[in-house]
Amino acid sequence: MSNLLNSLSMRRQTRSEKRKREGVEGGDTTSKRTDTRQAYDATSSDDVGPEEVFDSCGGPTSGVDIVFVHGLRGSRVQTWSKGDIFWPRDLLKDDVENARAITWGYDAKVANGFSWASKESLFGHANTLLTDLSRLRRGIKRPIIFVCHSLGGLVVKEALITSDSYKNHKRHPRLAAIYPRTIGVVFMGTPHRGSHQATYGEVAANVARLCFQQPNSQLLQTLREDSHILEKQREDFTTVSQDMYIVCVREELPTAAGLIVPEASASYDGFNVTRGSIHANHMDMVKFLSGDEGYKRTLGYIEDILDAKVPHEADRDDDMTQSRIDDILKALWFPAIDSREEGIDEAYAKTCSWIIDGEPIHDDGTPATPSRFSAWLQNNETFFWISGKAGCGKSTLMKYVYRNKRTKATLENSQWTRGKDLILVAYFIFERGSNDQKSREGMLRSILYQVLSTRRELVPKVFSQWHIFDDRFPLEGEYLLVRGGLVEFANLKKAFASMLDHLQDSNLFLFLDGLDEYRMVKRTNEYTEEQLDLIYDGDNEDEAWGRSIWITDGHKEIANFLHSLKTRKNVKVCLSSRELNIFEHEFRTFPRIKVHEHSAQSIVRYCEGRLTEEAPELVDLPKFAQAITRRSCGVFLWVRLVIDMLVDGYMNGDSKKELLITLERLPQRLGGKDGLYSLMIRNIRREYLLESRRLFLLVVRCHGLEHKDRSQPDIITLFLAEQGHLEPGSRDKLRAKSGGYESKTWDDLQPKCNELSRRLKSRCGGLLEGTKPVQFMHQTAKQFLTRRYIWDRMFPDDVRFPVAFDVELGLMSGFIRRLKGCSEAIITPDKIPIKPQATAPVQLGTTEDKFMDPFKEFVAPAFAAELFDLTLRCARFKYHETRAITADQHRYCIKLLDELDNVGSQLTSPVRDLLKTPDFSWVSVLVGPRHRVGKDRNFGPWSFLRLALAYDLFEYLKTKIRHRGFPTSQLAPLLVFASEVNSFSFRGRESGIWGSYQLTVVEMLLREGVDPNSLNTEDCGTVTPEGGWTIWTSFLQQTVETYVSLLFEHYADSWIKTTKLFLRYGADTAVRWYGKGDPLGEDKETLRLFTPERVIKVYLGREPQYEKELDELLELLHHTEEESFSE
């Protein structure tokens, strides 16, 4: 990398000297540039198709093609030009060696939005792009980088999705070759999703409105209506781009119409996605002169893509190493890795600039405590603590500092950095999010991923102690980390330490926000119920929000982790938290800023700005701003809520005097019996309280479902769930079974969402907010409502339900009803890239090597997959987490799961009718074939019973088996599934469900008469024994093929108990088979003779801690042999 930077610097110097010479020898160069420009334009007057800008490549396999694609109303020259400088020609050719630049133009006067059927649509140009490039690249195999602006990025995304589809279906080979050759894309001002304020289609329409001087109203309406198409494209591209280096660049400055593509829309969550920004508006962000910072950044992004590709090309024979690196990075990544940071409000105007610029003088003339942050950035001290009261704006300030370019610039010029490479990473802890967003495991996974994804060469070194890169290591894919135990805290901690050891050439700057929200989520079983219960007392206002022994121990743990970094000279940490007693003690020596003591001027600015916008005719506005600031105690959240109340009063016609009286009467604290939250609750009308209680219960319960992506419901689902699972007046009729199927997009539902948003505010007093998802408006609101005495005060005994409300059953009903009304969930043949030969009747899941999976390339709709997943998780929670389940609750749960199965069948019926497959199951469409660990192939087919088994729904499984009376031949595949280590995921999803050794199911199936010696029709081992694999031998062979001492201990107890069950129910102790696998771990390719006794002795014999269990198994094995002999 350093050589490449030196080379770049030398090239820039050479180019600069060359231009100086031209200026001296040739006089004014402007006319020359103009002549060149005119000559260039003369050759490309139609501005359509590809045009070579320059070509310095050494041959057809050498160098890289850089392809520029403009947006709506753009030009293949003018879009990328500033004055006379067409920078792909005038600048880039001097800075990127061995490259060819191509600018591609198309008729961007789009009339029909994103309709694939129209040649005038934006997506209609995707095939044209592929055709033009394939023609220009005939005989050329060099890699491709796309640089695209605005909605042109959507053309590129669709082109790559189409090319990938052609490749998978072996169609149009020249067009199919574009996708695998693409190594990266730089998206500049491209909208990838909607924002909090606008849908995806609305964002795209804003771009179109800017591009067209007289926008076509039909086009704008089409863009808004096509949000669902754009969302699907984003999901598809997230999948196909996993092996690409993606850069999403946003605009920093607004146009006269404001920010065209807001920050939340200008990027997306995905593997290998880098975010950046350019200090320009939407139209000017791709127009550069020599020396412009925007050009330097764009050039850097292109070089980053080339750098990321160098190791792969230099070591292309070592595919296994690169594959393992990808496996590790994918396992470290999790879907919500950036969502908390993205969800934090941006700093209002310049309300956070004081931390870098220094403090202003107070109105009374006395200076505030000077900020020490900038000075700390430049010195060698390790820690800096940003503390503050709950709701004072710590997270917003941390996000501002992390993303502010001056922070990095100051660090790069500091005595601490001393010329080393600088790596900035951040982890924003979020208690209301998934486990990965608030745990030590999630923190280390995020930090490791952020660093190692940019320093891939370190991955084999960091994980060397686990021998993952040994070619004899038997596990592959995400399993080697998730189920293998390498994402357990102890192993992640070792990997983190190893990474720091190997980063001696670099300095690592960590931003850790919200330490008070840190939780030891995997250690709750170590604490009693009393130790987990929250305590609400203490003089410290932050302590009064609630603490427990478990939470405090977690805070001690994160503090100890930070202290362990003190000796690391290449690490610097900026941390933030509430001012809890434990942190006051642990961080007492750290340099520090108390945010609430520095926010007076920022609050005044915020108040004046909002009141000017929302109450423009308010008399004496500055007086209100000063009064709010004086009473706020520096807590921004209190200020926001108070302004909301004052604006409501203003809109209702309250006078200045009445508003001032309201302000003076408002509590100055958020929490407590008489705080602002209590007032908000008291303002809820009594007749709304029943509905309020149900809504709060549903949101709290969703928070506990541990969904890997997002567990909070959208507002439509929430109010469907609030109605309960039974029809009014009925004790048996389910709401989920009533009503038909409706095909409504999220845009179609916006009027209903607006209506329900108003209802949510009136029923919950503003403590719940949002539409997709609905969640608590702040962590303190959730903490407030989980207090028992607050709950009893809100909902006194005389506020009773007319009928019992079951939260879990209500949620299951809501999820199922939402599926029936969601257009995205309806799976039609046009949504699935089915192979032509698969349209004939096929037998899914055969035992042939060529496993027929006609849905292999299908990506399940994200929202539909989430609803199916949440319904099943909710059922699991009902059976496993609630203290007792009644017979009626069990009956309703069974009926709801049956209805979920029916809904899945109905939503996929068009595909079933097309395939005419005898054993068709909707589960096989939406859920990818399960992957058995240790095997290179997948196994199928799926059924709903197997899906229920994968979610550990034993009671449902037992009920269905005993009531239907399945023959043992149909139960045998369930025994295979329950006695192996496997994984699956909804198609196209990163996160999966892992299963291993479900003992209760194994025992039930054996009792039902399933013979462990029966043929396993699904297994396809390395060598098929005479007579085929049985369930018993498959179970043992998997142990042979996957054994790793480090990993075995994570499931050894379950393996031992499963083995005992097989032996007790007649497993053949004399069976012999040949298989691949080496007990000594030296040669796993040689065929060896195995017996049950040998497998047990070898694998338990290696583990001294299992000596007793080994003796018990051998005794049972020999006893079974004697019984068989006597018979």
QUICORQUI-V465764 format. One record per backbone hydrogen bond with DSSP energy under -0.5 kcal/mol. NH is the residue of the N-H (numbers start at 1). CO is the residue of the C=O. E is the energy in kcal/mol with one decimal. If there is no record, write none. Layout:
BEGIN
nh: [NH:NH]
co: [CO:CO]
e: [E:E]
END
This chain:
BEGIN
nh: [5:6:7:8:9:10:11:12:13:14:15:16:17:18:19:20:21:22:23:24:25:26:33:34:35:36:37:38:39:40:41:42:43:43:44:44:45:47:49:51:53:54:56:62:64:65:66:66:67:67:68:69:70:73:74:79:80:81:82:85:86:87:87:89:90:91:92:94:95:95:96:97:100:101:102:103:104:104:105:108:110:111:112:115:118:121:122:125:126:129:130:131:132:133:134:135:136:137:138:140:141:142:143:144:145:146:147:148:149:150:152:153:154:155:156:157:158:159:160:161:162:163:164:165:166:167:168:169:170:171:175:176:177:178:180:181:182:182:183:183:184:185:186:187:187:188:188:189:189:192:193:195:203:204:205:206:207:208:209:210:211:212:215:217:220:221:222:223:224:225:226:227:228:230:231:232:233:234:235:236:237:238:239:240:241:242:244:245:246:246:247:248:249:249:250:252:252:253:255:258:262:265:266:270:273:274:274:276:278:280:285:286:287:288:292:296:297:298:299:300:301:302:303:304:305:306:307:308:309:310:311:313:314:315:316:318:319:322:323:324:325:326:327:328:329:330:331:332:333:337:340:342:343:344:344:351:353:355:356:357:358:362:365:368:374:376:377:378:378:379:379:384:385:386:386:387:387:388:392:397:398:399:400:401:402:403:404:407:408:409:410:411:412:413:414:415:417:418:420:421:423:425:427:429:429:430:433:437:438:439:443:444:445:446:447:448:449:450:451:452:453:454:455:458:459:462:463:464:466:467:468:470:473:479:480:481:482:483:484:485:486:487:488:492:493:494:495:496:497:498:499:500:501:502:503:504:506:507:508:509:509:510:510:511:512:512:513:513:515:517:518:519:521:523:524:526:527:532:533:535:537:544:545:546:547:549:550:552:553:554:555:556:557:558:559:560:561:562:563:564:565:566:568:569:571:572:573:574:575:575:576:577:580:584:585:586:587:588:590:591:593:595:595:597:598:603:604:605:606:607:608:609:610:611:612:613:614:615:618:621:623:624:625:626:627:628:629:630:631:632:633:635:636:637:639:640:641:642:643:644:645:646:647:648:649:650:651:652:653:654:659:660:661:662:663:664:665:666:666:675:676:677:679:680:681:682:683:684:688:689:692:693:694:695:696:697:698:699:700:701:702:703:704:704:705:715:718:719:720:721:722:723:723:724:727:730:734:735:737:738:742:744:744:749:750:753:754:755:756:757:758:759:760:761:762:763:764:765:767:769:772:774:775:777:781:782:783:784:785:786:787:791:792:793:794:795:799:800:806:807:810:811:812:813:814:815:816:817:818:819:820:821:821:822:823:823:825:826:827:827:828:831:832:833:834:838:839:840:844:845:846:851:853:856:858:860:860:865:866:867:868:869:870:871:872:873:874:875:876:877:878:879:880:881:882:890:891:892:893:894:895:896:897:898:899:900:901:902:903:904:905:906:907:908:909:911:911:912:913:914:915:916:920:924:925:925:926:927:928:930:931:932:932:933:933:935:939:947:948:949:950:951:952:953:954:957:958:959:960:961:962:963:964:965:966:970:971:972:974:975:976:977:978:979:979:980:982:982:983:984:987:989:993:995:997:998:999:1002:1003:1004:1005:1006:1007:1008:1009:1010:1012:1014:1016:1017:1025:1028:1031:1032:1034:1035:1036:1037:1038:1039:1040:1041:1042:1043:1047:1048:1049:1050:1051:1052:1055:1056:1057:1058:1059:1060:1061:1062:1063:1064:1065:1066:1067:1069:1071:1073:1075:1077:1081:1088:1090:1092:1095:1096:1097:1098:1099:1100:1101:1101:1102:1103:1104:1106:1107:1110:1111:1112:1113:1114:1115:1116:1117:1118:1119:1120:1121:1122:1123:1124:1125:1126:1127]
co: [1:2:3:4:5:6:7:8:9:10:11:12:13:14:15:16:17:18:19:20:21:22:29:30:31:32:33:34:35:36:37:38:39:40:40:41:42:44:105:103:101:101:99:59:98:143:64:100:65:145:102:147:104:108:71:75:77:78:85:82:84:80:85:86:86:87:87:91:91:92:92:95:64:54:66:51:68:102:49:106:108:120:120:112:115:118:113:122:123:125:126:127:128:129:130:131:132:133:135:137:60:60:63:181:65:184:67:186:69:188:149:150:151:151:152:153:154:155:156:157:158:159:160:161:162:163:164:165:167:166:172:172:173:175:176:177:178:179:144:181:144:245:146:185:247:148:186:187:249:265:265:198:199:200:201:202:203:204:205:206:207:208:212:215:216:217:218:219:220:221:222:224:225:226:227:228:229:230:231:232:233:234:235:236:237:239:241:183:244:272:185:274:187:247:276:278:280:280:258:255:260:262:262:268:270:246:272:248:250:278:281:283:284:286:289:292:293:294:295:296:297:298:299:300:301:302:303:304:305:306:307:309:310:311:313:315:317:318:319:320:321:322:323:324:325:326:327:328:329:334:336:338:339:340:341:348:350:352:353:353:354:366:362:360:355:372:373:374:375:375:376:573:591:384:575:385:593:577:389:393:394:395:396:397:398:399:400:404:404:405:406:407:408:409:411:378:411:414:417:505:507:509:511:427:513:437:430:434:435:435:439:440:441:442:443:444:445:446:447:448:449:451:451:455:456:458:459:461:463:464:463:467:470:476:477:478:478:479:479:481:481:481:485:488:489:490:491:492:493:494:495:496:497:498:500:501:503:421:570:423:507:508:572:425:510:574:427:511:576:514:515:438:519:520:521:523:524:528:529:547:535:540:542:543:535:531:531:548:549:550:551:552:553:554:555:556:557:558:559:560:562:563:565:567:568:508:382:510:384:573:512:386:578:580:581:582:583:585:587:383:385:387:593:594:595:599:600:601:602:603:604:605:606:607:608:609:610:611:615:618:620:620:621:622:623:624:625:626:627:628:629:632:634:391:635:636:637:638:639:640:641:642:643:644:645:646:647:648:650:649:655:656:657:658:659:660:661:662:663:672:669:670:675:676:677:678:679:681:685:686:688:689:690:691:692:693:694:695:696:697:698:699:700:701:702:771:714:715:716:717:718:719:720:721:733:727:732:725:734:735:820:742:821:745:747:749:750:751:752:753:754:755:756:757:758:759:760:761:764:775:773:713:769:767:778:778:779:780:781:782:784:787:788:789:790:791:796:798:804:805:806:807:808:809:810:811:812:813:814:815:816:817:818:819:744:821:822:823:825:907:826:828:829:831:832:835:836:837:842:852:843:849:851:853:855:858:987:861:862:863:864:865:866:867:868:869:870:871:872:873:874:875:876:877:877:886:887:888:889:890:891:892:893:894:895:896:897:898:899:900:901:902:903:904:906:827:908:908:909:910:911:912:917:921:921:922:922:923:985:939:983:930:937:931:981:932:930:943:944:945:946:947:949:948:952:953:954:955:956:957:958:959:960:961:961:967:967:968:971:971:972:973:974:975:976:977:980:995:931:993:926:986:984:982:980:978:997:998:999:1000:1001:1002:1003:1004:1006:1005:1010:1011:1029:1015:1023:1025:1014:1012:1030:1031:1032:1033:1034:1035:1036:1037:1038:1039:1044:1044:1045:1047:1048:1048:1051:1052:1053:1054:1055:1056:1057:1058:1059:1060:1061:1063:1062:1067:1068:1090:1088:1086:1078:1075:1073:1071:1091:1092:1093:1094:1095:1096:1096:1097:1098:1100:1102:1103:1104:1106:1107:1108:1109:1110:1111:1112:1113:1114:1115:1116:1117:1118:1119:1120:1121:1122:1123]
e: [-2.4:-2.6:-2.5:-2.4:-2.7:-2.4:-2.4:-2.4:-2.2:-2.6:-2.6:-2.6:-2.6:-2.4:-2.1:-2.0:-2.4:-2.2:-2.1:-1.8:-3.4:-2.0:-2.5:-2.6:-2.6:-2.6:-2.7:-2.8:-2.7:-2.6:-3.0:-2.2:-1.0:-0.7:-0.5:-0.9:-0.5:-1.4:-3.5:-1.6:-3.3:-1.0:-3.1:-0.9:-0.9:-2.6:-0.5:-3.1:-0.6:-3.0:-3.1:-2.3:-0.8:-0.6:-1.9:-1.3:-0.9:-1.7:-2.4:-2.1:-0.8:-1.3:-1.0:-1.8:-2.9:-1.9:-2.8:-1.2:-0.7:-1.0:-2.1:-0.5:-2.5:-1.9:-3.0:-2.4:-3.0:-0.5:-2.3:-1.3:-2.3:-0.9:-0.5:-1.9:-1.0:-1.1:-2.7:-1.2:-1.7:-2.4:-2.1:-2.8:-2.8:-2.4:-2.6:-1.9:-2.1:-2.0:-1.0:-2.9:-1.9:-1.0:-0.7:-2.6:-2.8:-2.0:-3.1:-2.5:-2.1:-2.7:-2.0:-1.8:-1.0:-1.0:-2.0:-2.4:-2.3:-2.3:-2.4:-2.3:-2.5:-2.6:-2.3:-2.0:-2.5:-2.3:-2.4:-1.8:-0.9:-2.5:-0.5:-2.7:-1.1:-1.2:-0.8:-0.9:-0.7:-1.5:-2.5:-0.6:-1.0:-1.7:-3.0:-0.7:-3.3:-2.6:-0.6:-0.6:-3.0:-3.7:-0.7:-2.7:-2.2:-2.4:-2.2:-2.0:-1.8:-2.2:-2.6:-1.8:-2.0:-2.2:-0.6:-0.6:-2.2:-2.2:-2.2:-2.6:-2.0:-2.3:-1.5:-1.1:-0.5:-2.1:-2.7:-2.0:-2.3:-2.3:-2.1:-2.7:-2.8:-2.4:-1.4:-2.3:-2.0:-1.1:-1.9:-2.2:-0.7:-2.5:-2.6:-3.0:-3.4:-0.6:-2.1:-1.9:-1.0:-2.0:-2.0:-2.0:-0.6:-1.2:-1.4:-0.5:-1.0:-3.1:-0.5:-2.4:-2.1:-2.4:-1.3:-0.5:-1.7:-0.5:-2.0:-2.0:-2.4:-2.3:-3.0:-2.2:-2.3:-2.1:-2.5:-2.5:-1.9:-1.9:-3.0:-2.5:-1.2:-1.2:-0.7:-2.0:-2.9:-1.4:-1.0:-1.9:-1.0:-1.6:-2.7:-2.5:-2.3:-2.3:-2.4:-2.6:-2.6:-2.8:-1.9:-2.1:-2.1:-2.0:-0.6:-2.3:-1.8:-0.9:-0.8:-2.5:-0.9:-1.4:-1.2:-3.1:-1.9:-1.3:-1.8:-0.7:-0.5:-2.2:-2.2:-0.8:-0.6:-0.7:-0.9:-1.6:-2.7:-0.6:-3.4:-0.8:-2.6:-1.0:-1.8:-2.0:-2.6:-2.6:-2.1:-2.5:-2.7:-2.2:-1.1:-1.3:-0.9:-2.2:-2.5:-2.1:-2.7:-1.1:-1.8:-1.4:-0.5:-1.5:-2.0:-1.2:-2.7:-2.4:-2.6:-0.8:-2.4:-2.9:-1.5:-1.5:-1.5:-0.7:-2.3:-2.3:-2.4:-2.4:-2.4:-2.8:-2.5:-2.6:-2.1:-2.9:-2.3:-1.1:-1.0:-2.1:-1.5:-2.9:-2.2:-1.1:-1.2:-1.9:-0.8:-1.4:-2.2:-0.6:-1.2:-1.6:-2.5:-0.9:-2.2:-0.6:-0.5:-1.4:-1.6:-2.6:-2.9:-1.6:-2.3:-2.7:-2.3:-2.6:-2.5:-2.2:-2.1:-1.6:-1.2:-0.5:-2.2:-2.8:-3.5:-3.1:-0.5:-0.6:-3.0:-1.9:-0.6:-2.5:-2.2:-0.6:-2.4:-2.1:-1.6:-3.2:-1.5:-1.9:-0.5:-1.7:-1.7:-1.2:-1.3:-3.4:-0.6:-1.7:-1.1:-1.9:-1.7:-0.6:-1.8:-2.9:-2.5:-1.7:-2.0:-2.2:-2.1:-2.4:-1.9:-2.5:-2.2:-2.0:-2.4:-1.7:-1.7:-1.6:-1.6:-1.0:-1.5:-2.2:-3.1:-3.0:-2.7:-0.5:-2.0:-1.5:-1.5:-2.6:-1.9:-2.5:-2.8:-0.9:-1.8:-0.6:-2.2:-3.2:-0.8:-1.6:-2.1:-2.8:-2.3:-2.2:-2.3:-3.0:-2.6:-2.2:-2.6:-2.7:-2.0:-1.7:-3.0:-2.5:-2.1:-0.7:-0.7:-1.4:-2.2:-2.4:-2.3:-2.8:-2.2:-2.4:-1.7:-1.1:-0.6:-1.6:-0.8:-3.6:-1.6:-2.7:-2.2:-2.4:-2.6:-2.0:-2.0:-2.6:-2.9:-2.1:-2.2:-2.7:-2.7:-1.4:-1.5:-2.7:-2.4:-2.4:-2.2:-2.4:-2.5:-2.4:-1.6:-0.9:-0.8:-1.3:-3.0:-2.8:-1.8:-2.3:-2.1:-2.7:-1.6:-1.7:-1.9:-1.5:-2.6:-2.6:-1.7:-2.3:-2.6:-2.4:-2.3:-2.0:-2.3:-2.5:-2.4:-1.5:-0.6:-1.5:-1.7:-2.8:-2.4:-1.7:-1.7:-2.6:-2.0:-0.7:-0.6:-2.0:-2.8:-2.2:-0.6:-2.1:-0.7:-1.6:-2.4:-0.9:-0.7:-1.3:-1.4:-2.8:-2.7:-1.9:-2.6:-2.4:-1.6:-1.8:-3.1:-2.1:-1.9:-2.5:-2.2:-1.1:-2.0:-2.5:-0.7:-2.7:-2.3:-2.4:-0.6:-1.5:-2.4:-2.4:-2.1:-1.2:-1.1:-2.4:-2.6:-1.7:-2.5:-2.5:-2.3:-1.0:-0.6:-0.7:-2.4:-2.5:-2.5:-2.4:-2.5:-2.9:-2.2:-2.6:-2.1:-1.9:-1.6:-0.7:-0.8:-1.3:-1.9:-0.6:-1.2:-1.1:-0.6:-2.1:-0.8:-2.2:-1.4:-0.5:-2.3:-1.7:-1.6:-0.9:-0.7:-0.9:-0.5:-1.5:-0.7:-1.6:-1.7:-0.6:-1.6:-2.8:-2.2:-2.1:-2.3:-2.5:-2.8:-2.1:-1.9:-2.5:-2.4:-1.9:-2.2:-2.6:-2.2:-2.0:-2.5:-2.6:-1.1:-2.4:-2.2:-2.7:-2.5:-2.2:-2.1:-2.6:-2.3:-2.3:-2.2:-2.2:-2.0:-2.2:-3.0:-2.4:-1.9:-2.4:-2.7:-1.2:-1.0:-0.6:-0.9:-1.9:-2.7:-1.2:-2.5:-2.4:-1.4:-1.0:-0.7:-0.8:-1.8:-2.8:-2.4:-0.9:-3.3:-0.6:-0.6:-0.6:-1.9:-2.0:-2.5:-1.9:-2.6:-2.2:-2.6:-1.4:-1.8:-2.7:-1.4:-2.2:-3.1:-2.2:-2.4:-2.5:-2.3:-2.0:-2.1:-1.7:-0.8:-1.5:-1.0:-1.6:-0.7:-1.5:-2.0:-2.2:-2.5:-1.2:-0.6:-1.0:-0.6:-2.4:-1.6:-1.9:-2.5:-2.2:-3.2:-2.5:-0.6:-2.2:-1.3:-2.4:-2.7:-2.0:-2.7:-2.2:-2.2:-1.8:-1.1:-2.1:-0.5:-2.2:-2.9:-1.0:-0.6:-2.6:-1.9:-2.1:-2.4:-1.8:-1.9:-2.8:-2.1:-1.0:-1.7:-2.3:-1.6:-1.2:-0.9:-2.7:-1.0:-1.7:-1.7:-0.7:-2.1:-2.6:-2.1:-2.4:-2.4:-2.2:-2.0:-2.3:-2.2:-2.4:-1.5:-1.4:-2.2:-0.6:-0.6:-2.0:-2.1:-0.8:-1.8:-2.3:-3.2:-0.6:-2.2:-2.4:-2.7:-2.8:-2.1:-2.1:-0.5:-1.7:-0.8:-1.1:-0.8:-2.1:-1.5:-2.3:-2.0:-2.0:-2.3:-2.4:-2.2:-2.2:-2.9:-2.6:-2.3:-2.3:-1.9:-2.3:-2.0:-2.2:-2.4:-2.5:-1.7]
END
